[in-house]
Amino acid sequence: MANMHAVFAGHMVCYAVQVSDEQGVSRGSVKAAGRTTGRQVAALACVEALILSVACLYGASVVPRHSGVATAVYVAFVALSCTLASVLWYVFVVRRPLCWGRPATPKRLAAAVIAAAVAAVLLEGGTLVGGPVSSPLVSSDWHASRMAAFFVLCLPALCCIVLYDWRALVRRWRAAVVACGFRLPKLFAAWLLAAVAAGMLAALAAGAACAQAGVGTAGPYQAFAFVLATLAVVLVGLRRSMADRPERGLLAVMVAAGILLTTFTPLYTHVSWDDHIHYDRAVATSYLVDPEYSLGDAALVARAYDDVARFSRASEGPGWTNPYDPERLQGIYDRIDQLGSFDEAAVRLDGAITLRGVGIVEYYTVAYIPAAIGLWAARLLGLATTQAFLLGRLMTFACYAALTYFACKRLRSGKMVLATCALVPTAVFLASGYSYDFWLIGFLMLGFAVFAGELQRPDEPLAWRWFLLMIAAFLLGLGPKAVYVPIAAMLLFMPRAKFAKVGAPAAGGGVPALTHRRYLVVVFASALFVLATFVLPFFVAGPGEGDARGGAVNPGMQMAFILHDPVGYLNVFGRFLEDYLALRNAEFALTDFCGLETAHIERMVAVLLLAVALTDRRGCDAAFATHAKRIAMAVLALLTVFLIATALFISFTPGGADYIAGVQGRYLLPLLFPVFLFCCNFRPLDRLGEGIDRTAYHYGILILGGALLFCSVASVLILRF
């Protein structure tokens, strides 16, 4: 904090000197400005000391009841609170800049603080209203720690809201509507009406065709026809913007496929990889601390739907191999909802643990925030367990769709490379369930899209907002799986021309210029933080006991083998890599729906990815079409695969085995976009890409990618269910 104070004070003094030089103010005025800044910084220190004192007093009574991990999270939370207080005091009291159209004043800070306090109380009340055990009418059920967390999370957002000039936004919208003569809203409404009408007609036609063919269950066919017809009309309506903004078409295709997958796949935890574990953690994250489980939640976690008392696993479980049986599925849903209605038998766990004893105060739990928001809202609305389960799915998929949309929007070129990677059937399937893979894939896409977007703008300096967004995307994305951190080393290839020179004057409001040194410091600090979350638990707790699902796992033996015979382990890794990257295994990375037999189109998906990566180029890509970047990306991707394989060789492979087990094809999905974007970038292709009709090209790629995606979805939803 002392360093932060010094920086703040230095910025203010420099700003005062600058103003004095421009306006002829005397040195005495500069000194007075420095004294004023010193008093403000001293007041800031007093505020921080008060916060730390209150936090320590509270922590003295709370921390001893929790684990070491919870204690570390508590300390980090206190540090975050103090840092937030420092920043807000500096912005609203010391500097008072013009942000988002309105000046930062102490009155607006006070309004944001009051609003955040009210929001924290409302969020805590909503949590208690929806809980199966707690009640807002019982004072002992209210959690001060949870309200404090809600307050800290809401305060930055509310500060941005009070600083934004919403009246100007309304005036701009009103002027735009008036300028178009109210034609645009009418056309938009007519467009949506036509899309819905086309979907309904297609659904009726599909129902009639099923009745004519003697198909007993026409629901999946009708839903499929409705979605496809609606999507076709939407894509036609986007034809004018398809050349420059194909991300809108990507979003339409993504939403259409997501609706089908999230709603028509069975509403229980027997669908995707380890989704019962992910659902367990999402439920716990929705409470922050002291999670509560209804009997329905417990049944979903245990994957048992037949025994009310013991939650034993059904001997005839609802597996993927069963045909579509609406009555059978409805029977399972009724049983889960019936279990969820027994509030008197619900479970409440004290502390930051889940039903399976897994800590929720971990770095990776950030990936469960979208699903947790959906589950929280479902409890508040009083929805049944299966309905809450569906809403959590929808929020997860909405997050993935939003990440891919904004990532595609930031790129100048390579938009279709990102679109085809985002539309890979396995990636979309993962985003439609309870998994943290979507979080990793989406945020890495966003981070690399911002990075590549800056490389495509060599004449524009790197702004602080894009730099911070890029770092935040990598920090958030690597939370679930820090083993992917080597791929982030590509950030070191940012050209020096993108930064201000050392000693450059501060930007407006005294914000320090972004120099290459500051950039490297933040990048290395972020990388060290991610590495610490991955390496420190290993050194503190050791290799652990491993995953029993792998068989006779012996992490100690595997570690000893790697350390004593590294050449032998490299031979094991080489044999693994030869088989893992073989084209015959593309199905397990591109079209795998958790082992469910889908359409065998994985080679077509792979060919489409490669073709788009080679053709979706423009002249702006020439700035990073270098051998160094291509080689670096290939080496970093290979290093990432090496770390993934090594981690599973230790924790999942039986002791003494000369092979690597447990490495699934879906682990390659986060690497697809950066590898194809950088490794397939050649300058001759950049020049050829300038002559392509972008409207036709974007339409063609989206139709092909969407067709392959819907082909996989159809094989699951129609042929199986």
ChimeraX attribute file (.defattr): number of C-alpha atoms within 10 A of each C-alpha:
attribute: neighborCount
match mode: 1-to-1
recipient: residues
	/A:1	12
	/A:2	9
	/A:3	8
	/A:4	13
	/A:5	18
	/A:6	13
	/A:7	13
	/A:8	23
	/A:9	22
	/A:10	16
	/A:11	19
	/A:12	23
	/A:13	22
	/A:14	16
	/A:15	22
	/A:16	22
	/A:17	21
	/A:18	17
	/A:19	13
	/A:20	16
	/A:21	13
	/A:22	9
	/A:23	9
	/A:24	10
	/A:25	14
	/A:26	11
	/A:27	13
	/A:28	10
	/A:29	13
	/A:30	21
	/A:31	14
	/A:32	13
	/A:33	17
	/A:34	20
	/A:35	14
	/A:36	16
	/A:37	22
	/A:38	19
	/A:39	14
	/A:40	19
	/A:41	22
	/A:42	13
	/A:43	13
	/A:44	21
	/A:45	18
	/A:46	12
	/A:47	16
	/A:48	20
	/A:49	13
	/A:50	13
	/A:51	16
	/A:52	16
	/A:53	12
	/A:54	12
	/A:55	18
	/A:56	15
	/A:57	10
	/A:58	13
	/A:59	17
	/A:60	10
	/A:61	9
	/A:62	13
	/A:63	16
	/A:64	11
	/A:65	13
	/A:66	14
	/A:67	15
	/A:68	11
	/A:69	14
	/A:70	20
	/A:71	17
	/A:72	14
	/A:73	15
	/A:74	19
	/A:75	16
	/A:76	12
	/A:77	16
	/A:78	20
	/A:79	17
	/A:80	13
	/A:81	21
	/A:82	21
	/A:83	15
	/A:84	16
	/A:85	18
	/A:86	20
	/A:87	16
	/A:88	21
	/A:89	21
	/A:90	19
	/A:91	20
	/A:92	19
	/A:93	17
	/A:94	22
	/A:95	20
	/A:96	17
	/A:97	18
	/A:98	15
	/A:99	15
	/A:100	14
	/A:101	14
	/A:102	15
	/A:103	18
	/A:104	23
	/A:105	18
	/A:106	16
	/A:107	11
	/A:108	18
	/A:109	21
	/A:110	13
	/A:111	14
	/A:112	22
	/A:113	19
	/A:114	15
	/A:115	18
	/A:116	23
	/A:117	19
	/A:118	15
	/A:119	19
	/A:120	23
	/A:121	19
	/A:122	14
	/A:123	18
	/A:124	21
	/A:125	20
	/A:126	18
	/A:127	23
	/A:128	23
	/A:129	19
	/A:130	21
	/A:131	23
	/A:132	22
	/A:133	18
	/A:134	17
	/A:135	17
	/A:136	16
	/A:137	11
	/A:138	9
	/A:139	9
	/A:140	9
	/A:141	14
	/A:142	18
	/A:143	14
	/A:144	13
	/A:145	15
	/A:146	18
	/A:147	20
	/A:148	18
	/A:149	15
	/A:150	20
	/A:151	22
	/A:152	20
	/A:153	15
	/A:154	19
	/A:155	22
	/A:156	15
	/A:157	12
	/A:158	20
	/A:159	21
	/A:160	14
	/A:161	14
	/A:162	19
	/A:163	19
	/A:164	17
	/A:165	15
	/A:166	14
	/A:167	10
	/A:168	11
	/A:169	12
	/A:170	11
	/A:171	11
	/A:172	12
	/A:173	12
	/A:174	12
	/A:175	12
	/A:176	13
	/A:177	14
	/A:178	12
	/A:179	11
	/A:180	10
	/A:181	11
	/A:182	12
	/A:183	12
	/A:184	14
	/A:185	12
	/A:186	10
	/A:187	12
	/A:188	12
	/A:189	12
	/A:190	12
	/A:191	16
	/A:192	15
	/A:193	14
	/A:194	15
	/A:195	23
	/A:196	19
	/A:197	16
	/A:198	21
	/A:199	24
	/A:200	19
	/A:201	16
	/A:202	22
	/A:203	24
	/A:204	16
	/A:205	16
	/A:206	21
	/A:207	21
	/A:208	14
	/A:209	15
	/A:210	17
	/A:211	13
	/A:212	9
	/A:213	9
	/A:214	10
	/A:215	11
	/A:216	8
	/A:217	16
	/A:218	17
	/A:219	17
	/A:220	20
	/A:221	21
	/A:222	23
	/A:223	21
	/A:224	23
	/A:225	22
	/A:226	24
	/A:227	23
	/A:228	21
	/A:229	19
	/A:230	23
	/A:231	22
	/A:232	16
	/A:233	19
	/A:234	20
	/A:235	20
	/A:236	14
	/A:237	17
	/A:238	16
	/A:239	16
	/A:240	11
	/A:241	13
	/A:242	21
	/A:243	16
	/A:244	15
	/A:245	18
	/A:246	23
	/A:247	26
	/A:248	19
	/A:249	25
	/A:250	30
	/A:251	18
	/A:252	21
	/A:253	27
	/A:254	24
	/A:255	18
	/A:256	18
	/A:257	25
	/A:258	24
	/A:259	18
	/A:260	19
	/A:261	24
	/A:262	23
	/A:263	14
	/A:264	17
	/A:265	19
	/A:266	22
	/A:267	23
	/A:268	26
	/A:269	24
	/A:270	19
	/A:271	20
	/A:272	21
	/A:273	16
	/A:274	14
	/A:275	21
	/A:276	23
	/A:277	20
	/A:278	22
	/A:279	26
	/A:280	25
	/A:281	27
	/A:282	29
	/A:283	28
	/A:284	27
	/A:285	29
	/A:286	21
	/A:287	21
	/A:288	20
	/A:289	19
	/A:290	16
	/A:291	24
	/A:292	24
	/A:293	24
	/A:294	23
	/A:295	26
	/A:296	27
	/A:297	25
	/A:298	23
	/A:299	26
	/A:300	25
	/A:301	25
	/A:302	18
	/A:303	21
	/A:304	24
	/A:305	24
	/A:306	18
	/A:307	13
	/A:308	16
	/A:309	9
	/A:310	9
	/A:311	18
	/A:312	14
	/A:313	14
	/A:314	12
	/A:315	8
	/A:316	7
	/A:317	13
	/A:318	19
	/A:319	11
	/A:320	20
	/A:321	11
	/A:322	10
	/A:323	12
	/A:324	18
	/A:325	12
	/A:326	12
	/A:327	9
	/A:328	11
	/A:329	16
	/A:330	13
	/A:331	13
	/A:332	20
	/A:333	21
	/A:334	16
	/A:335	18
	/A:336	26
	/A:337	20
	/A:338	15
	/A:339	23
	/A:340	22
	/A:341	16
	/A:342	14
	/A:343	15
	/A:344	10
	/A:345	15
	/A:346	19
	/A:347	17
	/A:348	17
	/A:349	15
	/A:350	13
	/A:351	17
	/A:352	22
	/A:353	22
	/A:354	24
	/A:355	21
	/A:356	12
	/A:357	11
	/A:358	14
	/A:359	18
	/A:360	26
	/A:361	22
	/A:362	16
	/A:363	18
	/A:364	17
	/A:365	19
	/A:366	20
	/A:367	26
	/A:368	25
	/A:369	20
	/A:370	25
	/A:371	33
	/A:372	27
	/A:373	19
	/A:374	23
	/A:375	29
	/A:376	26
	/A:377	19
	/A:378	21
	/A:379	20
	/A:380	17
	/A:381	13
	/A:382	13
	/A:383	16
	/A:384	19
	/A:385	27
	/A:386	23
	/A:387	17
	/A:388	21
	/A:389	25
	/A:390	25
	/A:391	24
	/A:392	30
	/A:393	28
	/A:394	24
	/A:395	22
	/A:396	29
	/A:397	29
	/A:398	19
	/A:399	19
	/A:400	27
	/A:401	24
	/A:402	16
	/A:403	23
	/A:404	26
	/A:405	25
	/A:406	18
	/A:407	24
	/A:408	29
	/A:409	20
	/A:410	18
	/A:411	23
	/A:412	21
	/A:413	24
	/A:414	25
	/A:415	26
	/A:416	26
	/A:417	26
	/A:418	28
	/A:419	29
	/A:420	26
	/A:421	29
	/A:422	29
	/A:423	24
	/A:424	25
	/A:425	27
	/A:426	23
	/A:427	24
	/A:428	25
	/A:429	26
	/A:430	26
	/A:431	28
	/A:432	28
	/A:433	32
	/A:434	31
	/A:435	26
	/A:436	24
	/A:437	21
	/A:438	28
	/A:439	29
	/A:440	25
	/A:441	27
	/A:442	25
	/A:443	25
	/A:444	29
	/A:445	28
	/A:446	29
	/A:447	27
	/A:448	23
	/A:449	28
	/A:450	24
	/A:451	23
	/A:452	24
	/A:453	22
	/A:454	23
	/A:455	23
	/A:456	20
	/A:457	16
	/A:458	16
	/A:459	10
	/A:460	12
	/A:461	14
	/A:462	24
	/A:463	13
	/A:464	14
	/A:465	8
	/A:466	16
	/A:467	19
	/A:468	12
	/A:469	15
	/A:470	20
	/A:471	20
	/A:472	16
	/A:473	21
	/A:474	25
	/A:475	22
	/A:476	20
	/A:477	29
	/A:478	26
	/A:479	23
	/A:480	21
	/A:481	18
	/A:482	24
	/A:483	21
	/A:484	26
	/A:485	23
	/A:486	19
	/A:487	24
	/A:488	22
	/A:489	14
	/A:490	15
	/A:491	18
	/A:492	11
	/A:493	13
	/A:494	19
	/A:495	15
	/A:496	13
	/A:497	14
	/A:498	19
	/A:499	19
	/A:500	18
	/A:501	14
	/A:502	12
	/A:503	9
	/A:504	11
	/A:505	15
	/A:506	16
	/A:507	11
	/A:508	11
	/A:509	15
	/A:510	19
	/A:511	16
	/A:512	18
	/A:513	20
	/A:514	21
	/A:515	18
	/A:516	17
	/A:517	14
	/A:518	13
	/A:519	18
	/A:520	14
	/A:521	11
	/A:522	14
	/A:523	18
	/A:524	14
	/A:525	11
	/A:526	18
	/A:527	20
	/A:528	14
	/A:529	13
	/A:530	22
	/A:531	17
	/A:532	13
	/A:533	17
	/A:534	17
	/A:535	14
	/A:536	11
	/A:537	12
	/A:538	12
	/A:539	9
	/A:540	8
	/A:541	8
	/A:542	12
	/A:543	17
	/A:544	13
	/A:545	13
	/A:546	20
	/A:547	18
	/A:548	13
	/A:549	12
	/A:550	17
	/A:551	12
	/A:552	15
	/A:553	22
	/A:554	23
	/A:555	25
	/A:556	16
	/A:557	13
	/A:558	22
	/A:559	18
	/A:560	12
	/A:561	16
	/A:562	16
	/A:563	10
	/A:564	10
	/A:565	11
	/A:566	12
	/A:567	11
	/A:568	13
	/A:569	20
	/A:570	13
	/A:571	13
	/A:572	16
	/A:573	20
	/A:574	14
	/A:575	14
	/A:576	17
	/A:577	16
	/A:578	9
	/A:579	11
	/A:580	20
	/A:581	13
	/A:582	9
	/A:583	11
	/A:584	11
	/A:585	14
	/A:586	19
	/A:587	22
	/A:588	19
	/A:589	22
	/A:590	24
	/A:591	30
	/A:592	25
	/A:593	25
	/A:594	17
	/A:595	14
	/A:596	16
	/A:597	16
	/A:598	20
	/A:599	17
	/A:600	14
	/A:601	16
	/A:602	24
	/A:603	16
	/A:604	13
	/A:605	24
	/A:606	18
	/A:607	11
	/A:608	19
	/A:609	23
	/A:610	15
	/A:611	15
	/A:612	23
	/A:613	25
	/A:614	20
	/A:615	21
	/A:616	26
	/A:617	29
	/A:618	22
	/A:619	17
	/A:620	19
	/A:621	26
	/A:622	18
	/A:623	14
	/A:624	21
	/A:625	20
	/A:626	15
	/A:627	13
	/A:628	11
	/A:629	16
	/A:630	19
	/A:631	13
	/A:632	17
	/A:633	24
	/A:634	18
	/A:635	14
	/A:636	20
	/A:637	22
	/A:638	16
	/A:639	17
	/A:640	19
	/A:641	22
	/A:642	16
	/A:643	16
	/A:644	20
	/A:645	22
	/A:646	21
	/A:647	19
	/A:648	18
	/A:649	30
	/A:650	27
	/A:651	26
	/A:652	26
	/A:653	29
	/A:654	24
	/A:655	20
	/A:656	13
	/A:657	13
	/A:658	16
	/A:659	15
	/A:660	21
	/A:661	18
	/A:662	16
	/A:663	19
	/A:664	13
	/A:665	18
	/A:666	21
	/A:667	16
	/A:668	19
	/A:669	19
	/A:670	25
	/A:671	22
	/A:672	20
	/A:673	24
	/A:674	25
	/A:675	18
	/A:676	23
	/A:677	26
	/A:678	23
	/A:679	20
	/A:680	20
	/A:681	26
	/A:682	19
	/A:683	19
	/A:684	13
	/A:685	19
	/A:686	21
	/A:687	15
	/A:688	14
	/A:689	18
	/A:690	15
	/A:691	9
	/A:692	13
	/A:693	10
	/A:694	16
	/A:695	16
	/A:696	13
	/A:697	17
	/A:698	24
	/A:699	21
	/A:700	12
	/A:701	21
	/A:702	23
	/A:703	17
	/A:704	16
	/A:705	26
	/A:706	23
	/A:707	13
	/A:708	22
	/A:709	25
	/A:710	21
	/A:711	16
	/A:712	24
	/A:713	25
	/A:714	21
	/A:715	16
	/A:716	21
	/A:717	22
	/A:718	17
	/A:719	14
	/A:720	16
	/A:721	21
